[in-house]
Amino acid sequence: MMEIQRHRLVLITPPFQGHLTPMLHLATVLHSKGFSITVAHAHFNSPDPSNHPNFCFLPLFYGLSDTHISSKNVVDITATLNTRCVSPIKEALIDQIEKANINHEKIACVIYDGLMYSIDSVARELKLPNIVLRTTSATNFLTYHTFLQRQSSGWLPLQDSMSLDLVPELEPLRFKDLPMFNSCDIQKQIAKTVAVRPSLGVICNTVNCLEEESLYRLHQVYKVSFFPIGPLHMIAEEDSSSSSFVEEDYSCIGWLKKQPKQSVLYVSLGSIASWEEKELTEVACGLANSKQKFLWVIRPGTISDVSEWLESLCKDVRVAIAERGCIVKWAPQGEVLADEAVGGFWSHCGWNSTLESLCEGVPMMCQPHFGDQRVNARLLSHVWKVGLEWSNVMERNEIEVAVRRLMVNSEGKEMRQKALKLKNEIKIAVKDGSSYDALNRLVKSILSMNL
Ligand code: UDX
């Protein structure tokens, strides 16, 4: 019999920007550790194979369409995805096992995104070692467990009057920060997510120095191994290729280079959240009145005609945008945050944006929209103290005041100092600290399952 030469990993990702990007970073890291890589993905919102010539890509029909995705109903999309992806993924895995045998390889492990909880039973049935990649914070995952544990002790139904109360086990989170607050559909999905028991454990895109206590508590309740090897974009530093679904507009980097140090507020709500036209107008007026410079991402589809909307703004605001602003459809966010001209980030607090900002020492103005974003915002403002909590009222005066608090006032300066300190701690964790150690532990675990 021929000796098995290589271990192949099959990574399975859903068609969302905030999930595909960390999965590709993980693939890059594990490839650098000697594994062969296959990335299974949806037939749309696909990665560009030419950016990763060393990987095999496997486009699959998950049973979702891009119009389904554009409905933005994340809960419904997740439920449909988990029902419809099972049989195509099972067939693809069986095929991969056969191909691996022919090529004297072995499928050493299936790594799937935490959103795709239904893969758990597929991997189990095919007797493949498996790992879940959690692309949100460990604290967010902990809220799922705490919620389920407490379901029987009087938490449900959550009353609106409790929304500002602190959750006893999860302070400083309030009930209203919980991602499942009063949504039965989300609660059902959370129960399914928590029921998953990956044989090799959970990879978390986080760092010990940010979430040590949550990681410790998760390990205690979940009783599988945890590998906090993040931030993945930093640990995969050799991977500078883009996985953006929308083409990045690099003209904004040229614009940033002409701006003074820490003078620009970067404004972006990631790939799903958005403001309505009325809110966009309040943002434009608030930014103009704050007298600060700003780089603003307005994604395609946010508004039917951006030029027409800009024309409809009053003259003073148009002049302010022309003099102090730069608007793009999609920015190379990593490079933007790394540019010394950027002094703050007005963000929806998606976990990737949060990590990217922390890694560059940029303080944030928090405006969570849904799901894990409220947890992240609370961590930013009340635990790491590098995020500004403000009224979140989409009214120009409120916006003006909040922007100035972050960019001009002493509280913004203090947050910037704290952010720089965290940046250094994260750097150390990645270079030869906790994330570096967790990665080595992960590689050993995968190999030891395949001896
Ligand atoms: C989603 C959820 O909303 C988020 O809460 C969860 O943590 C991950 O999945 P998304 O809303 O897109 O993600 O936010 P985020 O996690 O911040 O990811 C956005 C990604 O798009 C980041 O990696 C960011 O760098 C990138 N991006 C965003 C760009 O490259 N350019 C842009 O102009 C805007």
Residues whose N, C-alpha, C, O or C-beta is under 5 A from the ligand:
A	BS01	UDX	Q17 G18 H19 T21 T135 T136 S268 L269 G270 S271 I272 A273 V297 K329 W330 A331 P332 Q333 G334 C349 G350 W351 N352 S353 F370 D372 Q373
